[in-house]
Amino acid sequence: MYFDTHCHLNSEQLYEKRADYVRHAMDCGVDHMVVVGYNLKASELAVAIRQEFENVYAAVGIGPEDCLDTDAEELAKLEALLTKPKVVALGEIGLDYHWDTVPPQKQKAIFRAQLELAKKYQQIVVIHCRDAMQDTYEILAGAGVKGIMHCYS
């Protein structure tokens, strides 16, 4: 059995032909897939896609490159998505200092807030960490969550 733990059928490039991609993956022996969110819109699409296909699940989250304007209202919407059936993880979330588009303090605040949601709902996390290993480690060390390192440098 093969399980694709991280795909982006919710991306602009793949969304329109998502049924073709799911069918092709299943034909190639991939039995299950997780569509992973990286901002609120992508998370909403992941949740919608998971309803379309029996063996497709969703992860919801706001990634470090997309969190600049994230506020309490957006986090509340994310929390509501986290409670839906077949939502199996919170992610992708984390820190990314490579692009320098979102201040580190903002990334850390949103990362911590999402880790609190993961802990509250006992969800695993999908971690994105690029050029921020020490800060990511320090935040995760006290978070009390389990998860997957999707991206790391």
FIVOKE-912424 format. One record per residue: residue in one letter; z, x, y of N, C-alpha, C, CB in turn. Coordinates in steps of 0.1 Angstrom, whole numbers, plus 5000, padded with zeros to 4 digits. Glycine has a CB too. Layout:
BEGIN
aZXYZXYZXYZXY...
This chain:
BEGIN
m500050084988500050005000500050095012501249905000y499250055022499250125035499650035046497750185038f500450085055501050005066500750085079502549985064d499850025087499550095100500750055110498150045106t501550145113502750115120502550115136503850215117h501350155140501050165154499550145157501650295160c499250025162497850015166497849935179496949945155h496749935186496649875199495449775199496449975210l495449675190494449565191494649485204494649475178n495649505211495949445224495349515235497449425226s494649625233494049705244492749645248493849855239e492349665260491149615266489949655257490949665280q489949775251488849815244488749745230488949965242l489849705224489749655210490049505209490849715202y490649445219491049305219489949205215491649255232e488849215221487749115219487249115204486549155228k487349235197486849245183488049255174485849355182r489149215177490349235169490249185155491549165176a489649065153489449005140488549105131488748865140d487549165137486749255129487549385125485549305138y488349435134489149545131490249525121489849605144v490849405121491849365111491149355098492549235115r490049285097489249265085488849405079488049175087h488349485087487949625083489149705077487249705094a490249695084491449765079491849715066492549755090m491849585064492249525052491349565041492349365053d490049565044489049605034489149745030487649585040c489749825038489949975035491349995029489850055048g492149895026493349905019494649905028493350035012v494449875041495649865050496149725048495249895065d497349715043497949585039498649515051498849595028h499149595060499949545071499749635084501449545068m499849565095499649635108500649595118498149615114v501049685127501949645138501149675151503249725138v500949565159500349585172501449615182499549455176v501349725189502449775197502149755212502649925195g503149695219503049675233503349805241503949565238y502849815253503149925262503349885276501950025261n503149755279503549685291503749545288502449715303l504149465298504449325295503249245290505049255307k502049265296500849195292500449235278499749225302a500449365275500149415262501149365251500049565261s502349345255503449295246503149145243504849315252e502849075254502448925252501248915243502248865265l500248995244499148995236499449035221498049085241a500349125220500749165206501449055199501749285207v502248975207502948865201501948755197504048805211a500948735206499848635203499048675190498948615215i498748805190497848855179498648835165497448995181r499948865165500648855153500648715147502148895155q500348615156500248475151498948445144500548375162e497948525148496548505143496348555129495648565152f497148655124496848715112498148725104496248855114e498148685091499348685082500048815081498948635069n499248925080499849055078499949145090498949135067v499849085102499949155114501249125121498749135124y501949225126503249215132503149265146504449285124a504249245154504149295168505449375171504149175178a505249475180506249545187506049525202506349705183v507149495209507049475223507849575231507549335226g507349615242508049715250507249755263508249845242i507949825272507249865284507450025284507949805297g506250085283506250225282506450295295504950275277p506750425294507050505306506050515317507450645302e504750505313503650515323503450375329502350565316d504050275324503850135329505050075335503250055318c506150145337507350085341507650095356508450155334l506750145364507050165379507550035385505850215386d506949925383507349805389508249715381506049725393t508649765370509549685361510849645367509749755347d511249525367512449475373513249385362512249395386a514349325366515149245357514349125352516449205365e513549065360512748955356511748995344511948895368e511149105346510249155336510949185323509349275341l512149245324512949285312513449155305514149365316a513749045313514148925307512948865299514548825318k511748875304510548825297510348905284509248835306l510549035285510449115273511549075263510649265277e512749055267513749015258513348885251515048995266a512848785258512348665251511348685241511848565262l510448785243509448815233510048885221508348915239l511048955223511749035212512348935202512849125218t512548815206513248715196512248635188514148625204k510948655190509948585183509748625169508548595191p509348535160509148575146508048685145508748455138k508248775135507248885132507248985143505948825130v508248985152508349095162509349195155508849055176v508849315151509649395142510149525149508749435131a509849545162510349665168510249645184509549785164l510949735191510849745205510149875208512249735212g508949865214508249985217506849945221508250075205e506050035227506550175227507350195240505450275225i508450265239509250295250509650445251510550205250g510150495262510550635262510250695276509750705252l509950825275509850905287508550985286511051005289d507850995298506551075298506551145312505350985296y506851275312506751345324505451415327507951445325h504551405317503251475318502451435330502451455305w502251305332501351245342502051245356500951115338d503351245357504051245369503651125378503751375377t503451005372503050885379504250795382502050805372v505350805374506550725376507750825376506750625364p508550805387509650905388510550905375510550865400p511051015371511851025359513050935360512351165358q513750915371514950825372514550685368515550835386k513350635373512950505370512650495355511650465378q511950595349511650595335512950585327510850715331k513950665331515150675323515850535324516050785329a515950475335516550345337515950235328516550295352i514650235328513950135320514050165305512450125324f514050285302514250335288515650285283514050485286r516650315291518050275287518150125286519050335297a517550055295517649905295517049855282516949845307q515949915278515249865266516049905253513849915265l516650025254517450065242518649965241517950205244e519149915252520249815251519749685244520849785265l518549645248517949535241517849555226516649495248a517349675223517149705208518449705201516549845207k519549755207520849745201521349605200521849835209k521149525211521649385211520949305199521349325224y519749325197518949255187518749325174517649215192q519449445173519349525161517849555156520149465149q517049585166515649625164515449775164514749555175i514549815156514149955156513349985169513349995144v513250105173512450145185511350235181513350215195v510250225189509050315188509050395200507750225186i509350525198509550615210508350695213510650715206h508050695226507050775232507750885241506050685241c507451005237508151115245507051225247509351175237r506751255260505851355263506351435274504451295267d506551565271507051665281508451625286506051685292a509251555278510551505282511551505270510451365288m511351605262512151605249513651615252511751725241q514151695261515551705263516151575268515851825272d515551515278516051395283516051285273515351355296t514951275265514751175255515851195244513351185248y516051315240517151345230518451305235517151495226e518851335247520151305253520351155254520251365267i519351085258519450935259519550875245518250875267l518750915236518750865222520050895215517550905214a520651015218521851055210522950955212522251195216g523050895223524150795224523750655224524850825237a522550625220522050485221522450395209520550495222g522650455198523050375186521950295180524150285190v520650345181519550275175518850365165518550225187k517950295157517150365148515650345152517350325133g514750435148513450415152512450525147513350405166i511250515153510150605150509750685162508950515144m509550815160508950895171507450885169509451045170h506850805179505350785178504650905185505050655185c505150945196504451045204505551145209503650985216y505351275207506251375211505551505213507451385202s506151585222505551715225506551825221505151735239
